[in-house]
Amino acid sequence: MAEYNEVYGRAKYYDIAFRRDVTREVDFLTELYQRHAGKPLSSMIDIACGPGYHALLFAARGVRTIGLDLRPEMTEFGKELAVQKGVEIEWMAEDMRTFKLDKPVDLALTSYDSLDCLLDQDSIIAHFRAIADNLTPKGLYVFEMTNPRDCSLWEYGEFRYSGKANGVSVEIIWRPENSNVDILNQVTDMEVEMRVNDNGKEHVFKDRASERFALPQEFIALTKLSGTLNFVTFYGDFRFDQPFDNSPGSRRLIGVLQKAS
Ligand SMILES: C[S@@+](CC[C@H](N)C(=O)[O-])C[C@H]1O[C@@H](n2cnc3c(N)ncnc32)[C@H](O)[C@@H]1O
């Protein structure tokens, strides 16, 4: 599993580098659900949520919300943010392939390439089945990945993220460990370095993990194989006017799946 414990276990520092405004994304998802289910969205789960940026905004809008992440440090940190913002969220530290909710939800989301941590097809199918088991009828599953044109097994590039807050500056560098590309299984090893200056104290945390690169047609095939979800469409961004294609504006691969009736 691509757990990156050195990074994901330090939720406070992750948050400084990755916090962002997801209003447009939440607007899009709310309208998407209305269009496909024919009723307003009333509940959602933010899966592999990290600090739960989407969860926090959905909850602030009155949607019953769950934040799920494998790392308890992330869900504990999300809990603190929710208290600060005065919103109610249920937090679960569980695996996206095996979780079980007490009550199904209308919408499930994985954002920011979180699916790349599932390193084989069986894991993706298990995840799709877990999602379907926890969706209401007509419920939607939306996943967000980078357009494979811009980041692939062969051309990953180097990604840098940084931020500053309360005397702490964080820089995170994500790059492939080039010597180990497993072309047969579409998996590559990655190195992550997190450089922190926490009120004058310097730290460097390094980690390694694997990521898997699935292509759009594979996602469609695995959806069919799961037997529990139907493929609906892809978008190239969180916008209805941006198809998934090779145009410059198509920076994301947004997959939309619906619970099979
Ligand atoms: C790239 S971060 C995305 C966080 C968040 N969605 C965001 O938009 O900032 C990926 C997250 O996936 C979580 N994760 C990795 N494997 C997981 C699994 N099997 N089940 C649930 N969460 C997992 C990690 O702990 C990490 O917080």
The ligand as an SDF file (V2000), in Angstrom:
LIG
                    3D

 27 29  0  0  0  0  0  0  0  0999 V2000
   -3.1880   12.2950   -1.5080 C   0  0  0  0  0  0  0  0  0  0  0  0
   -3.8810   12.0850    0.1100 S   0  0  0  0  0  0  0  0  0  0  0  0
   -5.4390   12.8310   -0.2610 C   0  0  0  0  0  0  0  0  0  0  0  0
   -6.0650   13.5410    0.8820 C   0  0  0  0  0  0  0  0  0  0  0  0
   -7.2960   14.3470    0.5910 C   0  0  0  0  0  0  0  0  0  0  0  0
   -8.3110   13.6020   -0.1340 N   0  0  0  0  0  0  0  0  0  0  0  0
   -7.0140   15.6580   -0.0720 C   0  0  0  0  0  0  0  0  0  0  0  0
   -7.7460   15.9990   -1.0110 O   0  0  0  0  0  0  0  0  0  0  0  0
   -6.1110   16.3890    0.3420 O   0  0  0  0  0  0  0  0  0  0  0  0
   -4.2270   10.3600    0.1570 C   0  0  0  0  0  0  0  0  0  0  0  0
   -4.8200    9.8620    1.4650 C   0  0  0  0  0  0  0  0  0  0  0  0
   -5.1740    8.4950    1.2620 O   0  0  0  0  0  0  0  0  0  0  0  0
   -5.0310    7.8140    2.4850 C   0  0  0  0  0  0  0  0  0  0  0  0
   -5.0140    6.3640    2.2200 N   0  0  0  0  0  0  0  0  0  0  0  0
   -4.0060    5.6360    1.6560 C   0  0  0  0  0  0  0  0  0  0  0  0
   -4.3830    4.3510    1.5520 N   0  0  0  0  0  0  0  0  0  0  0  0
   -5.6610    4.2680    2.0300 C   0  0  0  0  0  0  0  0  0  0  0  0
   -6.5910    3.1940    2.1750 C   0  0  0  0  0  0  0  0  0  0  0  0
   -6.2970    1.9590    1.7760 N   0  0  0  0  0  0  0  0  0  0  0  0
   -7.8090    3.4560    2.7120 N   0  0  0  0  0  0  0  0  0  0  0  0
   -8.1140    4.7160    3.1230 C   0  0  0  0  0  0  0  0  0  0  0  0
   -7.2690    5.7740    3.0030 N   0  0  0  0  0  0  0  0  0  0  0  0
   -6.0580    5.5570    2.4640 C   0  0  0  0  0  0  0  0  0  0  0  0
   -3.7610    8.3820    3.0610 C   0  0  0  0  0  0  0  0  0  0  0  0
   -3.6450    8.1600    4.4550 O   0  0  0  0  0  0  0  0  0  0  0  0
   -3.8900    9.8750    2.6700 C   0  0  0  0  0  0  0  0  0  0  0  0
   -4.4280   10.6450    3.7120 O   0  0  0  0  0  0  0  0  0  0  0  0
  1  2  1  0
  2  3  1  0
  2 10  1  0
  3  4  1  0
  4  5  1  0
  5  6  1  0
  5  7  1  0
  7  8  2  0
  7  9  1  0
 10 11  1  0
 11 12  1  0
 11 26  1  0
 12 13  1  0
 13 14  1  0
 13 24  1  0
 14 15  1  0
 14 23  1  0
 15 16  2  0
 16 17  1  0
 17 18  1  0
 17 23  2  0
 18 19  1  0
 18 20  2  0
 20 21  1  0
 21 22  2  0
 22 23  1  0
 24 25  1  0
 24 26  1  0
 26 27  1  0
M  CHG  2   2   1   9  -1
M  END
$$$$
